[in-house]
Amino acid sequence: MEGHTNKSYDRDLSDLKQNLLLLGNLVERSIISAIKALEEMDGKLAASVIADDDQIDRKEVEIDEFCHKVIALRQPAAKDLRFITTALKINYDLERIGDLSSNIAKEALDSIGKPLLKPLVDIPRMGDLDITMIKMAFRAISEKNAELARECIAMDRQVDEINMQIYRELFSYMAENPATLSPSLGLIMVAKALERIGDHATNIAERAVYYIEGEDIRHQE
């Protein structure tokens, strides 16, 4: 943030940025733990991801209230207003990512004691891409690097391609052996959740471009 003569205003903007980064770290950890719980059939870890979603929800409410307070008291203009409105939207995307991670953890709980259809390879790859995208989007905001944000947006195609690959493979399993219906549908749900996380990471990167350049690039090719 550019400096202001009112130093408490600077602190407000800095605090907002730090709280967004903290929430980003929480959801990254949630994704990593949910996938690990699925891979290792770790019920305790899955349960902790589900429980930690409450912390993510509380943080989202805290940031939302803080943004509205700053708007009301500071009456920000120009780039400061863009940053605060961008923060509000990123805050929503991060909370949704937390919900999706919790859904994956619930599937991990359901899968405990059941044989895996196959070793999990593509789902962890999707998770790694999602984490990389979230980190890139936040780096773009911190460094005011719109090109980095655009690189992040382009990565979403890779997530979508792996998701479709998983769909095709699992539908093939179900067609050949109806007994695989339940575990296949569970993994399809996990893949869909990771695909949606990629979409939310894309949203964050698009909002980063808006904050940096003042250009709304949503819905563009």
C-alpha positions in Angstrom: 0.0 0.0 0.0 1.1 3.5 -0.7 1.9 5.5 2.5 -0.6 7.9 4.0 -0.2 10.9 6.3 -2.6 9.0 8.7 -0.4 6.2 10.0 -3.3 4.3 11.6 -4.9 4.1 8.1 -1.6 2.5 6.9 -1.8 0.0 9.7 -5.4 -0.8 8.8 -4.4 -1.6 5.2 -1.4 -3.6 6.4 -3.5 -5.6 8.9 -6.0 -6.4 6.2 -3.3 -7.7 3.9 -1.7 -9.8 6.7 -5.1 -11.3 7.6 -5.8 -12.2 4.0 -2.4 -13.9 3.9 -3.2 -15.8 7.1 -6.5 -17.0 5.7 -4.7 -18.0 2.5 -2.2 -20.1 4.6 -5.1 -21.7 6.5 -6.8 -22.9 3.3 -3.6 -24.1 1.8 -3.0 -26.2 4.8 -6.6 -27.5 4.6 -6.1 -28.7 1.0 -2.9 -30.4 1.8 -4.3 -32.2 4.9 -7.5 -33.2 3.2 -5.6 -34.9 0.3 -3.2 -36.5 2.7 -6.1 -37.9 4.8 -7.6 -39.4 1.6 -4.3 -40.9 0.5 -3.5 -42.4 3.9 -7.1 -43.1 5.1 -6.3 -41.0 8.1 -9.6 -40.4 10.0 -8.0 -38.2 12.7 -6.5 -35.9 10.1 -9.7 -35.8 8.1 -11.7 -34.9 11.2 -9.2 -32.1 12.0 -9.7 -30.6 8.5 -13.5 -30.6 9.1 -13.1 -29.0 12.5 -10.6 -26.4 11.3 -13.2 -25.2 8.7 -14.9 -23.3 11.6 -11.7 -21.3 12.1 -11.6 -20.4 8.4 -15.3 -19.4 8.6 -14.6 -17.2 11.7 -11.6 -15.6 9.9 -13.7 -14.8 6.9 -16.4 -13.1 9.0 -13.6 -11.1 10.8 -12.1 -9.9 7.6 -15.4 -9.1 6.1 -16.4 -6.9 9.1 -13.0 -5.3 9.1 -13.3 -4.3 5.4 -16.7 -2.7 5.9 -15.4 -0.9 9.0 -12.4 0.6 7.0 -14.7 1.7 4.2 -17.1 3.4 6.6 -14.4 5.1 8.8 -11.7 5.9 6.2 -13.8 6.5 3.1 -11.0 5.1 0.8 -10.6 6.2 -2.8 -8.8 5.1 -5.9 -6.4 2.2 -5.4 -7.1 1.8 -1.7 -10.8 1.3 -2.5 -9.8 -1.2 -5.2 -7.7 -3.1 -2.7 -10.4 -3.3 -0.1 -13.2 -4.4 -2.5 -10.7 -6.9 -4.0 -10.0 -8.2 -0.4 -13.7 -8.7 0.2 -14.0 -10.9 -2.9 -10.8 -12.8 -2.2 -12.1 -13.4 1.3 -15.2 -15.1 -0.1 -13.1 -17.3 -2.5 -10.9 -18.4 0.4 -13.8 -19.4 2.5 -15.3 -21.4 -0.3 -12.0 -23.2 -0.8 -12.1 -24.1 2.9 -15.6 -25.6 2.4 -14.4 -27.7 -0.5 -11.4 -29.0 1.4 -13.8 -30.0 4.2 -15.9 -31.9 1.6 -12.7 -33.8 0.5 -12.0 -34.6 4.1 -15.5 -36.0 4.6 -15.0 -38.2 1.6 -11.7 -39.4 3.2 -13.7 -40.4 6.3 -16.2 -42.3 4.2 -13.4 -44.2 2.3 -11.7 -45.5 5.5 -11.7 -49.3 5.5 -12.6 -49.6 1.8 -10.1 -50.7 -0.8 -8.8 -48.1 -3.2 -9.7 -48.5 -6.9 -6.2 -47.6 -7.8 -3.2 -45.6 -6.4 -4.1 -41.9 -6.1 -1.8 -40.1 -8.5 -3.9 -37.5 -10.4 -5.8 -36.2 -7.4 -2.6 -35.2 -5.5 -1.4 -33.6 -8.8 -4.6 -31.5 -8.9 -4.0 -30.5 -5.3 -0.4 -29.5 -6.0 -1.6 -27.3 -8.9 -4.3 -25.7 -6.8 -1.8 -24.9 -4.0 0.7 -23.5 -6.6 -2.1 -21.3 -8.1 -3.1 -19.9 -4.7 0.5 -19.1 -3.8 1.1 -17.4 -7.3 -2.1 -15.3 -6.9 -1.0 -14.0 -3.5 2.5 -13.4 -4.7 1.1 -11.4 -7.6 -0.8 -9.2 -5.1 2.2 -8.8 -2.8 4.6 -7.9 -5.7 1.9 -6.1 -7.7 2.8 -8.4 -10.6 -0.1 -8.7 -13.0 1.8 -11.0 -15.4 2.3 -13.5 -12.6 -1.5 -13.4 -11.9 -2.1 -14.1 -15.6 0.2 -17.0 -15.5 -1.8 -18.4 -12.6 -5.0 -18.0 -14.6 -3.6 -20.0 -17.5 -2.7 -22.9 -15.1 -6.4 -23.5 -14.5 -6.6 -25.3 -17.9 -4.2 -28.0 -16.5 -6.5 -28.6 -13.5 -9.5 -28.9 -15.8 -7.7 -31.4 -18.1 -6.7 -33.7 -15.2 -10.3 -33.4 -13.9 -11.7 -34.6 -17.2 -9.1 -37.4 -17.4 -10.2 -38.6 -13.9 -13.9 -38.5 -15.0 -13.2 -40.6 -18.1 -11.2 -43.2 -16.2 -13.7 -43.6 -13.4 -16.7 -43.7 -15.7 -14.9 -46.5 -17.6 -14.5 -48.4 -14.3 -18.1 -48.0 -13.4 -19.2 -49.2 -16.9 -17.0 -52.3 -16.6 -17.8 -53.2 -13.0 -20.9 -51.8 -11.2 -19.3 -52.8 -7.9 -17.0 -49.8 -8.3 -19.9 -47.3 -8.5 -19.7 -46.0 -4.9 -15.9 -45.5 -4.7 -15.8 -44.1 -8.2 -18.4 -41.5 -7.4 -16.5 -40.6 -4.3 -13.3 -39.9 -6.2 -15.3 -38.0 -8.9 -16.6 -35.7 -6.1 -13.1 -35.2 -4.8 -11.9 -34.3 -8.3 -14.8 -31.9 -8.8 -13.9 -30.2 -5.5 -10.3 -29.7 -6.6 -11.5 -28.4 -10.0 -13.7 -25.9 -8.1 -10.7 -24.9 -5.9 -8.8 -24.2 -9.1 -11.7 -21.9 -10.2 -11.5 -20.0 -7.0 -7.7 -19.6 -7.3 -8.4 -18.2 -10.8 -10.9 -15.8 -9.3 -8.2 -14.6 -6.8 -5.7 -14.1 -9.7 -8.3 -12.2 -11.7 -9.0 -9.9 -8.7 -5.3 -9.4 -8.4 -5.1 -8.0 -11.9 -8.0 -5.7 -11.1 -6.3 -4.5 -8.0 -3.0 -3.9 -9.8 -4.2 -2.5 -13.1 -7.7 -1.4 -12.5 -8.9 -3.8 -15.3 -11.7 -6.3 -14.8 -10.6 -9.3 -16.9 -13.3 -11.7 -15.7 -15.2 -13.5 -18.5 -12.5 -12.7 -21.0 -10.9 -15.4 -23.2 
